[in-house]
């Protein structure tokens, strides 16, 4: 799993929710969705509890890696785009 991957939560109260991977740290990933989990307060979750969809948001990954401010609206649009692709 890498920054910019689109994932789905497999367990917990947020099961079935779509996220963008904002950071990877050992066995944990930090997830954002632009709504309930904004870029300012990412959700920390074990990597084994998320499912990679196989989609990668390249433009979002570039912004997150270069520490540019990716806005929550962009994150919501990205997730919506990939949800419609499924």
C-alpha positions as a Python dict, from the first residue, in 0.01 Angstrom:
ca = {
    (1, 'X'): (0, 0, 0),
    (2, 'X'): (125, 348, -82),
    (3, 'X'): (24, 711, -54),
    (4, 'X'): (-255, 791, -298),
    (5, 'X'): (-411, 443, -303),
    (6, 'X'): (-789, 427, -283),
    (7, 'X'): (-899, 181, -14),
    (8, 'X'): (-1215, 51, 153),
    (9, 'X'): (-1244, -9, 527),
    (10, 'X'): (-1309, -376, 608),
    (11, 'X'): (-1403, -352, 975),
    (12, 'X'): (-1500, -110, 1247),
    (13, 'X'): (-1780, 144, 1259),
    (14, 'X'): (-1663, 282, 924),
    (15, 'X'): (-1685, -53, 741),
    (16, 'X'): (-1745, -3, 369),
    (17, 'X'): (-1624, 358, 362),
    (18, 'X'): (-1381, 469, 91),
    (19, 'X'): (-1059, 655, 177),
    (20, 'X'): (-738, 787, 24),
    (21, 'X'): (-414, 672, 191),
    (22, 'X'): (-248, 987, 326),
    (23, 'X'): (49, 825, 500),
    (24, 'X'): (196, 477, 558),
    (25, 'X'): (378, 403, 883),
    (26, 'X'): (484, 42, 952),
    (27, 'X'): (163, -166, 976),
    (28, 'X'): (-59, 143, 998),
    (29, 'X'): (-209, 363, 730),
    (30, 'X'): (-353, 710, 779),
    (31, 'X'): (-673, 761, 582),
    (32, 'X'): (-866, 1067, 470),
    (33, 'X'): (-1202, 1106, 300),
    (34, 'X'): (-1240, 1485, 301),
    (35, 'X'): (-1562, 1471, 503),
    (36, 'X'): (-1564, 1268, 825),
    (37, 'X'): (-1187, 1233, 822),
    (38, 'X'): (-1042, 1556, 680),
    (39, 'X'): (-679, 1604, 581),
    (40, 'X'): (-618, 1782, 914),
    (41, 'X'): (-726, 1477, 1121),
    (42, 'X'): (-658, 1152, 932),
    (43, 'X'): (-785, 817, 1059),
    (44, 'X'): (-517, 575, 1182),
    (45, 'X'): (-600, 216, 1090),
    (46, 'X'): (-407, -109, 1061),
    (47, 'X'): (-328, -189, 699),
    (48, 'X'): (-477, -538, 733),
    (49, 'X'): (-816, -378, 805),
    (50, 'X'): (-842, -204, 467),
    (51, 'X'): (-888, -341, 116),
    (52, 'X'): (-696, -186, -172),
    (53, 'X'): (-932, -122, -464),
    (54, 'X'): (-652, -125, -720),
    (55, 'X'): (-709, 243, -795),
    (56, 'X'): (-434, 501, -750),
    (57, 'X'): (-492, 878, -739),
    (58, 'X'): (-166, 1000, -889),
    (59, 'X'): (-237, 1374, -865),
    (60, 'X'): (-348, 1337, -503),
    (61, 'X'): (-36, 1135, -419),
    (62, 'X'): (188, 1404, -568),
    (63, 'X'): (21, 1671, -354),
    (64, 'X'): (43, 1462, -37),
    (65, 'X'): (408, 1367, -98),
    (66, 'X'): (517, 1723, -179),
    (67, 'X'): (335, 1851, 131),
    (68, 'X'): (119, 2081, -80),
    (69, 'X'): (-214, 2150, 77),
    (70, 'X'): (-457, 1904, -76),
    (71, 'X'): (-801, 2036, 9),
    (72, 'X'): (-1083, 1822, 139),
    (73, 'X'): (-1303, 1903, -162),
    (74, 'X'): (-1039, 1754, -394),
    (75, 'X'): (-1025, 1439, -183),
    (76, 'X'): (-1406, 1403, -193),
    (77, 'X'): (-1407, 1448, -572),
    (78, 'X'): (-1130, 1191, -615),
    (79, 'X'): (-1312, 931, -405),
    (80, 'X'): (-1639, 1000, -586),
    (81, 'X'): (-1468, 956, -924),
    (82, 'X'): (-1322, 617, -831),
    (83, 'X'): (-1645, 498, -668),
    (84, 'X'): (-1823, 562, -998),
    (85, 'X'): (-1549, 366, -1183),
    (86, 'X'): (-1628, 54, -980),
}
